[in-house]
């Protein structure tokens, strides 16, 4: 299911687009609608997003300024605007498509088809990366905007989810942000000391210093951070800890 977000300062505009996108409800879900770019800026990094339908002309911050302030992002962008003068800017922003209001149904279908093809290509690249990062290897390649970091798995303290990104916390207290989901790394870390303990965190069992009882319990890491354990993960964690120690 494609996860979509709409950002349009006009409620009528966002509602109309939401209505038109209902035609694709079997393959696309609208997970959030924002009419305030400032609010979207604060919240969009906390949710999983495959595509952002983005207006251009908005008060206080236009669509291009929004993307610039957002910084790193791993979702596709489809501009939806009443103005045809921003097509070159949209190309420079690597937008997937540019739709004019009122949105034509056929143009929207073409845009969704293009989106589906792009996401399939992304998935193929991700799977290729997983093949390259084979579980038996002691190091993992972490691609970032600056380059590729080669990190020993034993040096990974924990990994936290941030929307479509994953933040690697290393035992030297440094951090690396990677544009891959936590689910991909969960698969990659099978049969290692790295275990997913809740919806948003993978921990290295070797860096757990204390387990506190509870419904799922809480673990304390070497860096002093405390992480709640999902009740569904408790048995697996306890079994692994018993084996590990």
N, C-alpha and C positions, 0 to 999 in steps of 0.2 A: 504494500500500500504506500503510495506516494504521500508524504507529509507536506502540506502546503500552508503558507501563511500569507495573509493579505495585509498590506499597509497602504491606506488611502485616507487622507484627512477628511474626506467627505463621506459621511455615513451612507448616503444614498449610493455613492459610487461603489463602496465596498459591498453593500447589500446586493446590488445588481450583479457584480462579478461573482459573489458567492452563489447567487441563484443560477447563473450560467454554468458554473462549475459543478452543479449538482448532476449534470448529465454524465459526469465522469466519476460518480460516487463509488462505483465498484472498484476503481483503481486509485482514486485520489481522495484524501480527506483534508478538510480545512481544520487545522489544529489551533489556529489563532487568527483573530482579526483585530488589527490596530487602526485607530483613527488619530493617534497621537505618536509622531515619530520619536519623541523623547521617551515615552513609555516603551515603545518597541525596542529602542536602543538598549534599555535596561534589561528587558526580559527575553529577547530573542536568543541570546546565547545560552539560556537555561533550558531550551526545548530543542527537540530534534527537528530539523528542517531540511527538506529536500529541495524546495523551491519557494522563492519569495515573489509574489505578485506585487510590484512596487510602483506607486504613483510618483510622478516627477515633481510637479508643482504643489508644494505644501508650505504652510507658514512656518517660519523660524528655521526650517531645515528642508531643503529639497531632497529628492531621491538620491542624487549623486553624493551630496554631502552626508547623507545617512550612511551610505556604504563606506565613505571615507572615514567617518567617525567609528564605524563598526570595526574597521581594521581587517583582521583575518576572518574569513568565513569560507565554508565549504559547500554552500548550497548554490543552486542555480538561481538566476534572477531574470524575471520576465517583467519588463516595464509595461505599465498600462497607463496611458496618458491621453489627454485631449489635444496635445500639441505634437506636431510632426517635425519640429525643429531640433529635436534632441537625438536623432538617430545616430549621428556620428559620435556623440558623447556616450551613447549606449554601447556602441561597438568598442570604444576605448575602455569601458567598464566591463568588457567581456560578458555582456548580457546575452542570454540564450535567445531572447526574442523581444520584439517591440510591438505592442498592440495599441491601436488607436481607439479611443472611446468615441461613440458607443461601440463596444467590442462586437465584432462580427463573429457569428457562430463558427463559420468555416475557418476563419483565421485562428480562432481559439482551438479548434480541433487540431490544426496543423501545429500549433505551438505545443499542445499536450503530446502529440506524436513525437515531436522533436525532443521534448523533455524525456519521454520514455526511452528513446534511443540513447540519449546522453547518459541516463542513469544506468542503462545496461552496460555501456562502455566503461563507466566508472567502476561498476561491480567487477567486470573482467579484470581491470587493472588492480583492484584490491585483492582479488583472488591470486593474481600473479605475484603480488607482494607477499602474500601469505605462503606461497610455495617457496619463494626465495628465503623467507625467514623460517626455515624448518625447525621444528621443536628440538631436535637433538643438538643444534648449534648452541654454543655458549653465549653468543652475542646476537643482538637484534638490531636491524637497521631501522632507524626512525627518521623518516623524511620530514623536513621542515622547510619554511620559506627560505632559510639561509643555506640549507644544504642537508646532507644526510649524516646523522649522528650514529655512530656504532657504539652500542652500549652493552656491557655485560649484564646478562639477566640477573646475576647475583648482586649487582649494584642497584637494582630497582627496589626501592622501599615500598612504593605503592603507586597505583594508577587511578586517577579520578576522572569521571566523565564530565564533559562540559559540552552539552548539545552534541554536535557531530565531531567534536574534538575529544582528545584524551590528553590529560596532563600527567607526565611522568615525573615522580618525585624520586630523586636518587639519594643514595646514602651519604653523599657529600653535600646534601641540602640544596643542590641545584635542581632546576625544573626544565622540562622540555615539553613543548606543546606540539601535538601531532594531529593532523587532520584525518583521523581514523576513529571509528566508534569503538567503545569499550567491548562490544560484542565480538568484534574481529580479533581483538587481543585475547579475549577469553578463550577463543578457539585456539589461537596460537600458543597460549601458555598451558594447554593441557599437558599433563604428565610432567609439570615443573612445580617448583615451590611457590608459584604465583597462583592465587586462588581468588575468585570473585566471591565476596562475602555479602554483598547487597546489590541493589540495582545500579549503584553508581561508583563502586570502589572495588578494585582488585588489590590484594595485599600480598606481600612476600612473607610467607610463614616464618622465615628465619629472623625477621625483624619484629615479631610480636613479643612483647615483654610481659604482658599480663592479660588474662581473660577474666572479665567480671560477669557474674551470673545475671540472667534475666530471661525474658521470653526467648529472645534470640541471643542475648548477651551483648557485651561490648568488649572490644579488644583495644589494648593500648599498644601503640607502636613505639619503636625506639626513639622517634623524634618527639614523643610526648603527645601526639595526636590520638584522639579516641574515635573509634569507628563502630557504629552499631552493626550488629550482625542480623541479617534477615532470618526469621525463624525457619524458613525453608532451607537455609544454608547451614544451620547450626550443626546438624549431625555430620555433614560432610566436613565442616571445619574441625569438629572435635576428633573425628576419625583421623584426619590428616595431622592434626597437632599431636595426637597420641603416637602416630607413626613417626612423625618428625622428631619428637623428643623422647 
